[in-house]
Amino acid sequence: DADRPATGAARLQEAFSALASKSGVEIVSQRALAAIPADYYVKVPVEFRIKTNLAELKELLYELRTSAVLMGVSYMRVKVPEQGALLDVTLVVVGAIRKTGV
């Protein structure tokens, strides 16, 4: 059932993973966060930790913005590593699902 937050989070994880793969970005970890009720929908946030370079991160953010799946980034932290290493990025990606009974 697409109205349930767990199902929405799983679909968001699938969509984001496909975009990350297309952009050459490695997902280190991912976890669904608590759903956030709103008026007519429920926000479904998922935290992703990725390793990437700047060009791949830029491509991923562009792909996310133009994706057919409606999602956005509500939080992003970039840790700059030692010279030559990949960026350590934490993103919270948020999707939305309709509330049941509304």
N, C-alpha and C positions, 0 to 999 in steps of 0.2 A: 504494500500500500504506500503510494508516494506521499501521503500526508504525514507519515511518521518520521520524526527527526532522525532516527537511526538509518532508515532507508535513504532519506535525503542526504545524510552525511556520506553514506556509501557511494551514492551517485556522484556527489561532489568530489570525493576522493578519486573515483574512476576518471572523471572528466579532467581533473587537475593532473593526474598521473599521465594521461594521454598527452596533454599539452607539454608537460615537463619532458617526456620522452621525445616529442617532436622537436623541442628546443635544445636537446642534448644535456638536460639538467638531471643530476643525480638526486633522488629523494633519499635522505638518510633516515628520516622517521616521519610518522604522521599519526595524529590522534584527533578524534572527534572531541569537541568541547561541548559544554552544556548549551542546549538550544535556548534561544532568547525569544520569548513571545512578543509579538507586535500586534497591531490592530487586526489585520485580515490575513496575516501570514506568520510564520515562525522563521526566525533567522537561524541558519544552521552553520556554525563556524567549525572549521577544521584547521588545526595547526600543522604546518609542514616545516621540516627542517631540511634544507637543501645545501648541496655543495655545488658551486658553479663559478664561472668567471663573469665579468661584467657584461660582456657581449651576450652571453647566453641568458643572463638575468633580464637584460633589456628585452630580448626576444620573447622570453616567457611572459613578462608583464604585458607586452603587446598582444601576444596570443590570448592571454587571459581576458584582456579588455575587448577583443573582437570575437571571442568565442560565442558559439550558438547557445551555450549554457550560461545563464545569467549568474555571474559570480563576481565578487570584487575582493580587494585586499583591504582589511580593516586595520592591520598592524604589520609592520615590517621592521626587522632589526638585521643589520648587516655588520658582521664582525670582520674586520680587515685582518687577514693573517700575515704571517711572515712573507717576505718578498717571494713571489713566484708560486705561492700556494693558492688554492681556490678560496673564494669567499664562503663564509659560513653564514647562511641566511635563514632566519626564522620568519615565516609568513603565516598570518591567520587569514584564510580565505573563507568568505562568507557567501552562502547561497540562501535561497528562500523557498519555502514551501507553503502552500495554502493551509490555513487552519481548517480542521474538520468542523462541519456544522455552521459555517459562516456564510 
